[in-house]
Amino acid sequence: MKKFLLVLLILAIALSGVSAQAKIKIGVTMALFDDVWLTYVRDAMTKWAAGKADIELTIVDAKNDTNRQVGQ
């Protein structure tokens, strides 16, 4: 019974920090924005996120630089 109460307490503490109004942040790093197919993908992601009030989408361009993309 003590273990159950402890698990319940930990769960309550963990969930107390989650707000119903919290925004979900999604970050996307793309190899380059100049590619036609990747432009379609970026446009689709932007359109999808625009319809969601609780989503904050950030898309960045690595300019075809692998090290920059890893850093982003």
Contacts in CASP RR format, 6 or more apart in sequence:
PFRMAT RR
TARGET T0000
AUTHOR 0000-0000-0000
METHOD contacts of the structure
MODEL  1
MKKFLLVLLILAIALSGVSAQAKIKIGVTMALFDDVWLTYVRDAMTKWAA
GKADIELTIVDAKNDTNRQVGQ
21 54 0 8 1.000
22 54 0 8 1.000
23 54 0 8 1.000
23 55 0 8 1.000
23 56 0 8 1.000
24 54 0 8 1.000
24 55 0 8 1.000
24 56 0 8 1.000
25 56 0 8 1.000
25 58 0 8 1.000
26 49 0 8 1.000
26 55 0 8 1.000
26 56 0 8 1.000
26 57 0 8 1.000
26 58 0 8 1.000
27 57 0 8 1.000
27 58 0 8 1.000
27 59 0 8 1.000
27 60 0 8 1.000
28 42 0 8 1.000
28 45 0 8 1.000
28 57 0 8 1.000
28 58 0 8 1.000
28 59 0 8 1.000
28 60 0 8 1.000
29 59 0 8 1.000
29 60 0 8 1.000
29 62 0 8 1.000
29 69 0 8 1.000
29 71 0 8 1.000
29 72 0 8 1.000
30 38 0 8 1.000
30 41 0 8 1.000
30 42 0 8 1.000
30 59 0 8 1.000
30 60 0 8 1.000
30 61 0 8 1.000
30 62 0 8 1.000
30 69 0 8 1.000
31 38 0 8 1.000
31 62 0 8 1.000
31 64 0 8 1.000
31 69 0 8 1.000
32 38 0 8 1.000
32 61 0 8 1.000
32 62 0 8 1.000
32 63 0 8 1.000
32 64 0 8 1.000
33 39 0 8 1.000
33 42 0 8 1.000
33 61 0 8 1.000
42 59 0 8 1.000
45 57 0 8 1.000
45 59 0 8 1.000
46 57 0 8 1.000
46 59 0 8 1.000
49 55 0 8 1.000
49 56 0 8 1.000
49 57 0 8 1.000
60 72 0 8 1.000
62 68 0 8 1.000
62 69 0 8 1.000
62 72 0 8 1.000
END
